[in-house]
Amino acid sequence: MKTRSSFSGWLRHNSEHYLLADAQRQIAAKYGRPAPPRPRSAKDRFWLQVFAPTYRRLPWKLRRFTIQAMPGSHRQHWTTPPRRGTPAVSVDGYLHAPPALPETRGE
């Protein structure tokens, strides 16, 4: 993860942390297990009682738009790896012969 020196890094760190904490609380309630400790600070209460429920109620298209608008690693475009040659074993289970190497003449 990138450093949290930028606003987007700070926002990403906090939103991941508190959305995870909220999900843990929901799962604990669903299965009748002890819930994580209640938030103590005003900051924790804001993130858990305002941000997390609001975020979960947003339509996916709005969430996706917001995520894409923020700079970060999620915007990296990955290249497709180059295709390799034939597989070592075919579908019928027989080994493929290795490709013939060009003959070189000794000098």
Residue pairs with C-beta under 8 A, 6 or more apart in sequence:
1 9
1 12
1 13
1 73
2 9
2 72
2 73
3 9
4 10
4 13
6 71
8 70
8 71
8 72
9 72
11 70
12 70
12 72
14 47
15 47
15 51
15 55
17 47
18 44
18 47
18 48
18 51
18 52
19 52
19 55
21 36
21 48
21 52
22 48
22 52
22 53
22 56
24 36
25 35
25 36
25 48
27 33
28 34
28 35
28 36
29 35
39 45
39 47
39 48
39 49
55 63
58 66
67 74
68 74
68 75
85 99
86 96
87 96
88 95
88 96
89 95
89 96
90 96
